[in-house]
């Protein structure tokens, strides 16, 4: 997977990019956990698992280091600057794939919080994966309404983020009109999903495949209906 360097709001950002085989392949942007936490980089095991899962599904995928992490320039900015980094990363990914029609965002822990904020600002994002979103310490009230459906994954033995807070967030989002949030809770999993990365990948793969298949079938039905109306007209 190629190493890439692109411009962010406070200087160069370091990333890893996996292109797709098709020019019209969907896009996925992957966001890592808190920079001040152990393994808070784009090489975090959960972040890497998300990256590999979307790549295996045929997406063009980018993961990158937030400002001040690895070779990325700048300093930690308590979320505001990191949101700008994520927006710049999405801009770069779209520039590299101008014919893509679908875009997803996936984040882990702090990255999930940043990802959901970016979701609110970028209407082209059509789906999300939030792994261990910090619903106990970060305000998610900005998701009113949530603009897209998605998957929330959490561990029942997460010592940093109580499962009940994430379940409540999922319920709140699911109650919104035209939003469908699937909640996958792994009862014997901690915050780092250690020894459960394969199950995490399968959950993401199954969800994304299900959504993309339904979208394709709906598109096919729409084209068939249009052709029928044209013939009848």
Number of C-alpha atoms within 10 A of each C-alpha: 9 10 11 15 16 16 16 24 17 16 13 17 25 23 21 18 20 20 20 18 10 13 14 15 19 22 25 27 27 28 32 29 27 20 22 11 9 9 15 22 22 25 18 15 17 25 25 17 18 28 27 15 21 25 19 13 14 16 26 28 27 28 28 29 27 35 26 18 19 17 15 22 19 17 14 16 12 10 16 11 18 26 21 18 25 27 21 17 26 22 15 16 23 18 11 13 19 10 13 18 15 16 23 23 27 28 26 29 26 24 30 27 26 27 29 24 19 18 22 17 12 13 11 13 21 16 21 24 26 26 29 29 29 23 22 15 10 10 10 17 11 10 17 11 14 23 21 21 18 25 20 23 23 28 23 17 17 18 12 14 21 18 24 13 15 23 17 12 21 21 15 15 23 18 12 15 10 12 15 17 23 17 18 17 17 18 12 11 18 19 19 19 21 11 10 15 17 12 12 20 18 12 16 23 16 10 16 21 13 12 13 14 12 12 12 12 11 12 12 12 12 12 12 12 12 12 12 11 10 9 8 7 6
